[in-house]
């Protein structure tokens, strides 16, 4: 079944379930009601519990890096767990960054970035890029990614060279969509073993 057939099947199902459709398209849901929580109200989700529960979702770890100049203090980068592939056609990836990030404004000005997928032995690289301030690239070997010139770290199993495609708001974070211009796996990271993060600790895949 092609994409058009799948879309038609979804519309037929929604119609049978009573969803409103117009000209074969599903009507959008009304926007949610948004308001501030009053001082005498309990927040809908406790932040500590949120972190604890969501920490059960194991993720890979990346370093998002962008080029810079001497006036900006050189290249910018930060460690990022919130990364995923988004679309095959066109090729898009996505990462999330805190609005308070000091690296993000420099990456935004550059308009490009390279996603460095960290390998199992690169915990210290991750820690270096997880701190705020200082020269995160000190002692870290890298070369320019082929299209954007963004830092491509040595020893990573894979890298994705991107231009910023779109930026969306997401609460206290921003959702950054990148259009992939080039990508590849490195000879240094041939074994492909990823660096994992789970419940506040690094881990790796068992043989």
ROMITI-968166 format. One record per atom (N, C-alpha, C): x, y, z. Coordinates in steps of 0.1 Angstrom, whole numbers, padded with zeros to 4 digits, always signed. Layout:
XYZ ...
end
This chain:
+0009-0012+0000 +0000+0000+0000 +0009+0012+0000 +0007+0021-0010 +0014+0034-0011 +0010+0044+0000 +0017+0055+0000 +0014+0066+0009 +0000+0071+0008 -0005+0072-0005 -0019+0077-0007 -0029+0067-0002 -0026+0054-0004 -0035+0044+0001 -0036+0044+0016 -0024+0045+0023 -0024+0045+0037 -0031+0057+0043 -0030+0069+0036 -0037+0081+0041 -0052+0079+0040 -0056+0073+0029 -0070+0071+0027 -0076+0061+0037 -0068+0051+0040 -0072+0041+0050 -0074+0048+0064 -0065+0057+0067 -0066+0064+0080 -0078+0073+0081 -0081+0080+0070 -0093+0088+0069 -0105+0080+0071 -0106+0068+0064 -0118+0060+0065 -0120+0055+0079 -0109+0051+0086 -0110+0047+0100 -0115+0058+0109 -0109+0070+0107 -0114+0081+0116 -0128+0084+0113 -0133+0083+0101 -0147+0086+0098 -0156+0075+0105 -0151+0063+0105 -0159+0052+0111 -0160+0054+0126 -0149+0060+0132 -0148+0062+0146 -0155+0075+0150 -0160+0083+0140 -0168+0095+0144 -0160+0108+0143 -0147+0107+0138 -0139+0119+0138 -0144+0128+0126 -0144+0141+0128 -0149+0150+0118 -0138+0152+0107 -0143+0150+0094 -0133+0152+0083 -0140+0161+0073 -0131+0168+0065 -0136+0177+0054 -0128+0174+0042 -0135+0171+0031 -0128+0168+0018 -0116+0158+0020 -0119+0148+0028 -0109+0138+0029 -0097+0141+0039 -0098+0153+0046 -0088+0156+0055 -0094+0157+0069 -0086+0152+0079 -0090+0152+0093 -0090+0166+0098 -0101+0171+0104 -0101+0184+0110 -0092+0185+0122 -0084+0196+0123 -0075+0197+0135 -0083+0198+0148 -0076+0193+0158 -0082+0194+0172 -0081+0209+0176 -0090+0214+0185 -0089+0227+0190 -0077+0229+0198 -0071+0241+0198 -0059+0243+0206 -0062+0240+0221 -0052+0235+0228 -0054+0233+0243 -0055+0246+0250 -0062+0246+0261 -0063+0258+0270 -0050+0259+0278 -0044+0270+0277 -0031+0272+0284 -0033+0283+0295 -0028+0280+0307 -0029+0290+0317 -0018+0287+0327 -0015+0298+0335 -0005+0296+0345 -0011+0288+0357 -0002+0281+0365 -0006+0274+0377 -0007+0284+0388 -0018+0285+0395 -0019+0295+0406 -0011+0290+0418 -0006+0300+0427 +0002+0296+0438 -0005+0285+0447 -0018+0285+0448 -0025+0276+0457 -0028+0262+0450 -0023+0261+0437 -0025+0248+0430 -0012+0240+0430 -0014+0227+0429 -0003+0218+0427 +0001+0217+0412 +0013+0218+0409 +0017+0216+0395 +0013+0202+0390 +0009+0201+0377 +0004+0189+0372 +0013+0177+0373 +0026+0180+0372 +0036+0169+0373 +0048+0174+0381 +0052+0167+0391 +0064+0171+0399 +0077+0169+0391 +0085+0180+0390 +0097+0179+0381 +0106+0168+0385 +0108+0166+0398 +0117+0155+0403 +0112+0142+0398 +0099+0139+0399 +0093+0127+0395 +0094+0126+0380 +0092+0137+0373 +0093+0137+0358 +0107+0132+0354 +0118+0138+0360 +0131+0134+0357 +0134+0119+0360 +0129+0115+0371 +0131+0101+0376 +0124+0091+0366 +0112+0093+0362 +0105+0084+0353 +0111+0084+0339 +0113+0096+0334 +0118+0097+0320 +0133+0092+0319 +0140+0092+0331 +0153+0086+0331 +0154+0072+0328 +0142+0065+0328 +0142+0051+0325 +0143+0048+0310 +0142+0059+0302 +0143+0058+0287 +0158+0059+0284 +0164+0048+0280 +0178+0049+0276 +0180+0056+0263 +0191+0064+0262 +0193+0071+0250 +0208+0071+0246 +0211+0074+0234 +0224+0076+0230 +0229+0090+0234 +0241+0094+0232 +0246+0107+0235 +0253+0113+0223 +0251+0125+0221 +0257+0132+0209 +0264+0145+0214 +0272+0151+0206 +0277+0164+0208 +0273+0172+0196 +0265+0183+0198 +0261+0192+0187 +0271+0203+0187 +0278+0205+0175 +0289+0214+0174 +0287+0223+0162 +0291+0236+0163 +0290+0245+0152 +0303+0253+0151 +0307+0258+0139 +0319+0266+0138 +0317+0280+0144 +0328+0286+0147 +0328+0300+0152 +0340+0307+0148 +0341+0320+0152 +0353+0327+0149 +0360+0332+0162 +0371+0338+0161 +0379+0342+0173 +0371+0352+0182 +0363+0361+0175 +0355+0370+0182 +0344+0364+0191 +0340+0352+0187 +0330+0344+0194 +0336+0335+0204 +0350+0334+0204 +0356+0324+0212 +0358+0311+0206 +0358+0310+0193 +0360+0297+0186 +0347+0289+0185 +0348+0276+0181 +0336+0268+0179 +0327+0267+0192 +0314+0263+0190 +0305+0261+0201 +0300+0247+0200 +0297+0241+0212 +0291+0228+0212 +0286+0224+0226 +0277+0214+0226 +0272+0210+0239 +0268+0195+0238 +0268+0188+0249 +0264+0174+0249 +0248+0173+0249 +0243+0164+0241 +0229+0164+0239 +0224+0149+0238 +0214+0146+0247 +0208+0133+0246 +0195+0133+0237 +0189+0145+0237 +0176+0147+0230 +0178+0149+0215 +0182+0138+0208 +0185+0138+0194 +0178+0126+0187 +0173+0128+0175 +0166+0117+0168 +0166+0120+0153 +0164+0110+0145 +0161+0112+0131 +0147+0116+0130 +0143+0124+0120 +0130+0129+0119 +0123+0125+0105 +0130+0127+0094 +0124+0125+0081 +0135+0119+0072 +0130+0110+0063 +0139+0105+0053 +0139+0113+0040 +0127+0118+0037 +0125+0126+0024 +0117+0139+0027 +0123+0151+0030 +0137+0153+0029 +0145+0148+0041 +0158+0146+0040 +0165+0141+0052 +0166+0151+0063 +0159+0149+0074 +0159+0158+0085 +0162+0151+0098 +0169+0158+0107 +0171+0153+0121 +0166+0164+0130 +0165+0160+0143 +0160+0170+0153 +0168+0168+0166 +0170+0180+0173 +0175+0179+0186 +0168+0190+0195 +0168+0188+0208 +0162+0197+0217 +0173+0204+0226 +0172+0217+0228 +0182+0224+0236 +0174+0233+0245 +0180+0235+0257 +0174+0243+0267 +0175+0258+0263 +0164+0265+0266 +0164+0280+0263 +0176+0287+0270 +0180+0281+0281 +0191+0288+0289 +0205+0284+0284 +0206+0276+0274 +0219+0272+0269 +0227+0284+0264 +0240+0285+0268 +0248+0295+0264 +0255+0292+0250 +0255+0279+0246 +0260+0275+0233 +0250+0277+0222 +0237+0276+0225 +0227+0277+0214 +0228+0290+0206 +0228+0302+0213 +0229+0314+0205 +0240+0314+0194 +0251+0309+0198 +0263+0308+0188 +0260+0298+0177 +0254+0287+0180 +0250+0277+0170 +0240+0284+0161 +0230+0291+0167 +0219+0297+0158 +0225+0307+0149 +0235+0315+0154 +0241+0325+0145 +0249+0318+0134 +0255+0307+0137 +0263+0300+0126 +0253+0294+0116 +0241+0290+0120 +0231+0285+0111 +0234+0271+0106 +0244+0264+0111 +0248+0251+0108 +0253+0243+0120 +0253+0230+0119 +0259+0222+0130 +0262+0208+0125 +0270+0201+0133 +0273+0187+0131 +0270+0179+0143 +0262+0169+0141 +0259+0160+0152 +0270+0149+0153 +0276+0148+0164 +0287+0138+0166 +0281+0128+0175 +0279+0116+0170 +0274+0104+0178 +0285+0098+0186 +0284+0099+0199 +0296+0094+0207 +0296+0079+0209 +0308+0074+0209 +0310+0060+0211 +0312+0055+0225 +0312+0042+0227 +0312+0037+0241 +0324+0042+0250 +0335+0045+0244 +0346+0049+0253 +0348+0064+0254 +0337+0072+0250 +0339+0087+0250 +0331+0094+0261 +0331+0088+0273 +0324+0094+0284 +0331+0107+0288 +0344+0108+0288 +0351+0121+0291 +0348+0132+0281 +0346+0128+0269 +0343+0138+0259 +0329+0144+0262 +0320+0135+0265 +0306+0139+0269 +0307+0149+0281 +0314+0145+0291 +0315+0153+0303 +0321+0167+0300 +0331+0168+0291 +0337+0180+0287 +0326+0190+0281 +0318+0184+0273 +0308+0192+0266 +0295+0194+0274 +0294+0188+0285 +0282+0189+0294 +0283+0201+0303 +0295+0206+0305 +0297+0217+0314 +0294+0230+0307 +0291+0241+0315 +0288+0254+0309 +0300+0263+0311 +0304+0270+0300 +0315+0279+0300 +0328+0272+0297 +0339+0279+0296 +0352+0274+0294 +0354+0269+0279 +0366+0265+0276 +0369+0260+0263 +0366+0245+0262 +0354+0241+0257 +0350+0227+0257 +0359+0219+0247 +0365+0226+0237 +0372+0219+0227 +0387+0218+0230 +0391+0222+0242 +0405+0221+0246 +0409+0206+0247 +0419+0202+0240 +0423+0188+0240 +0415+0179+0232 +0405+0184+0225 +0396+0175+0217 +0400+0176+0202 +0403+0165+0196 +0407+0166+0182 +0395+0166+0173 +0395+0175+0163 +0384+0175+0154 +0389+0181+0140 +0381+0179+0130 +0383+0185+0117 +0370+0190+0112 +0370+0199+0102 +0358+0205+0097 +0349+0195+0089 +0336+0194+0092 +0328+0186+0084 +0328+0191+0070 +0326+0182+0060 +0328+0186+0046 +0320+0197+0040 +0307+0199+0044 +0299+0209+0038 +0298+0221+0046 +0295+0221+0059 +0293+0232+0067 +0306+0237+0075 +0316+0229+0076 +0328+0233+0083 +0326+0231+0098 +0315+0226+0103 +0312+0224+0117 +0322+0213+0123 +0325+0214+0135 +0335+0205+0141 +0330+0190+0141 +0338+0182+0135 +0335+0167+0134 +0346+0161+0143 +0342+0156+0155 +0351+0151+0165 +0357+0138+0160 +0370+0136+0163 +0377+0124+0160 +0373+0113+0169 +0372+0101+0164 +0368+0089+0172 +0354+0086+0173 +0345+0095+0168 +0331+0092+0169 +0327+0081+0159 +0317+0073+0162 +0313+0063+0153 +0306+0068+0140 +0299+0080+0142 +0291+0085+0131 +0289+0101+0133 +0287+0108+0122 +0285+0122+0122 +0275+0126+0112 +0268+0137+0114 +0257+0142+0105 +0259+0157+0104 +0262+0161+0092 +0265+0175+0089 +0252+0182+0084 +0248+0193+0091 +0234+0198+0089 +0234+0214+0088 +0224+0219+0081 +0220+0233+0082 +0207+0234+0090 +0205+0245+0097 +0193+0247+0105 +0182+0249+0096 +0171+0240+0097 +0160+0240+0088 +0148+0248+0094 +0146+0246+0107 +0135+0252+0115 +0138+0251+0129 +0132+0260+0137 +0132+0260+0151 +0118+0263+0157 +0114+0254+0166 +0101+0255+0172 +0102+0256+0187 +0092+0262+0194 +0092+0263+0208 +0087+0250+0214 +0092+0246+0226 +0087+0235+0233 +0089+0236+0248 +0081+0245+0254 +0082+0247+0268 +0095+0254+0271 +0103+0248+0281 +0116+0255+0284 +0127+0250+0275 +0124+0244+0264 +0134+0240+0254 +0130+0245+0240 +0139+0244+0231 +0137+0247+0217 +0139+0234+0209 +0130+0232+0199 +0131+0220+0191 +0138+0225+0177 +0150+0220+0175 +0157+0224+0163 +0157+0213+0153 +0153+0217+0141 +0152+0207+0130 +0164+0210+0120 +0172+0200+0117 +0183+0202+0108 +0181+0195+0095 +0185+0201+0084 +0185+0194+0071 +0199+0188+0069 +0199+0175+0066 +0212+0168+0065 +0218+0171+0051 +0231+0176+0051 +0238+0179+0039 +0249+0168+0036 +0253+0162+0047 +0263+0151+0045 +0263+0143+0058 +0268+0131+0057 +0269+0122+0069 +0278+0110+0066 +0282+0103+0077 +0290+0092+0075 +0294+0085+0088 +0301+0073+0086 +0307+0066+0097 +0322+0068+0096 +0329+0067+0107 +0343+0069+0107 +0351+0056+0108 +0362+0056+0103 +0371+0043+0104 +0374+0041+0119 +0376+0053+0126 +0380+0052+0140 +0369+0045+0149 +0357+0047+0144 +0345+0041+0152 +0339+0029+0145 +0347+0021+0138 +0342+0010+0131 +0333+0000+0139 +0337-0002+0152 +0329-0012+0159 +0315-0007+0162 +0313+0006+0161 +0299+0011+0162 +0293+0011+0176 +0300+0007+0186 +0294+0006+0199 +0291+0020+0205 +0278+0022+0208 +0274+0035+0212 +0276+0038+0227 +0277+0051+0230 +0277+0055+0244 +0262+0057+0248 +0258+0050+0259 +0244+0051+0263 +0243+0058+0276 +0231+0064+0279 +0229+0071+0291 +0215+0066+0297 +0215+0062+0309 +0203+0056+0315 +0203+0058+0330 +0192+0064+0335 +0191+0067+0350 +0203+0074+0356 +0207+0084+0348 +0218+0093+0353 +0232+0087+0352 +0234+0075+0345 +0247+0069+0344 +0250+0065+0330 +0263+0065+0326 +0267+0060+0313 +0266+0044+0313 +0264+0039+0301 +0263+0024+0300 +0268+0021+0286 +0268+0008+0283 +0271+0003+0269 +0264-0010+0267 +0263-0014+0254 +0256-0026+0251 +0265-0038+0255 +0258-0048+0260 +0265-0061+0264 +0267-0068+0251 +0278-0076+0251 +0281-0084+0239 +0269-0094+0236 
end
